[in-house]
Amino acid sequence: MTFDVKVPILGFEQIKRVKLEKVDDFFTKLISLDDSTTFMLINPFMLRDYDITIPTFFKNLLKLEEDTDMLVLNIMIVSKPIETSVINFLAPLVFNIDEKSVAQVLLDDTKHKNYGLLESISQYI
């Protein structure tokens, strides 16, 4: 399934269209259709309680309603050994499956104090 990027992924502004490739219940690959960039994404709900408030700007941009088929995934920087990999919980990728759009949502760190930009996966495995 392909998605239009509505708000650039930080540092990767050239990426306008992406596709998702599910690996398993935990991991999904995000593959750029504009260049050779690939990200490993992780399902945060499989690791921890992850209750986020999506700002109104992003809700409107992505046309998110209560009944929208939505997917939230986080970028993971994979390292060897896997225990040294880190996850960005503060800037999730939010997908509107119905509209086939995605944006990297920057959460308010004062409202989401328990989430970090580079949290070690070792805390969760």
N, C-alpha and C positions, 0 to 999 in steps of 0.2 A: 504494500500500500504506500502511495506517495503522498507527501504533504508539502504545502506551500509554507515557507518560513515567513511569518508575519512580523516578527521582531528578530533581528539578527542574533545569532549565538555569539556571545562576547568573544572577540578576537577572530571570529570567522564570518565577517560581514559579507564575504563573497558567496556564501551558501544561501541559495534562494529556494531550492527544492531538495527534499530528502526522502529516503525510503527507510522503512523499518524492517528488520529481519530478526524474528524472535529466535533466541537460542534455547531458552528454557523458561521456567517460571520466574527465575531471578534476573536473567540477563537478556538484553535486546541490543542488536547492533543498529546504530543510526548511520546510514551511508549517504554521503552527499552525492547528488546527481549533477553537481556543478564542477567538482574537482575530485581529488582522490582521498579526501578526508573521511575518516570513519571514527565514530565514538562508540565506546561500550557504555551502555546505559544499564541501570539497575532499578528494580522495582523497590522503592523505599518501604512499601507496606509489608514486604516479606522480611524486613530487617528490624523494624521498630514502629512505635506509634508515630505516625507522621500526619499531623493535623495542620493543614496550612490554610491561610486566608489569601485567596487570590485577589489582588487589587482590582478595583473597578475598571481601570484602564484596560487591563488584560482580559477581563471578562467581556467587555464590550468588543475589543479587537478580535477576540476568538469566537465571539457570539456564543458564549457559554450560558446556558440556561439550566434549570434544575434537571431537566430530562435529557440533557446533552450526553452523548456517549463520549466520555472523556478519559484520557490516560495521562498519568503523571509518572515521569521517570526522571532519574537523576544521572548526571554524567559521572562516570567513574574513571579515574586514571589508574590503569592496570599496571602493576609492577610485579617483579619476581623477587622474593616470594610473594604470593598473593596477599599475605598478611600485611604487607607494606603498601598496598593499594589504598587510594583515598577516594572519598565520595563528596560531591558538592551537594549538600542538602539545602543550601540557601538560595540556589538559583535553578529550580527544577525546570524541565521541559514539559510543557503542558500541551497535550494534543487534543484537538477537537476532531474526533473520528468522523462525525457526521459531515463536517465542513472540509475535512482533509487539510487542516491548518495546524501550525505549531508555533509556539513562542517560548523563548526562555524567559521565565517569570522571575523577576528579582524581588524576593521577599523582604519585607521590612525586618531588619535584624533586631529592632527593639521589641517587636511583637513575637518574633520567633527566636528567642534567645538560646534555645536548646539545639539549634541547627547551625552547623559550621560550613565553611567553604571547602575545607580539606580535612574531613573526618576520616580517621583510619578505619578500614573495614575490620581490623582486628578486634574492635569493640563489639562486633556483632556476630563473629563466627566462633 
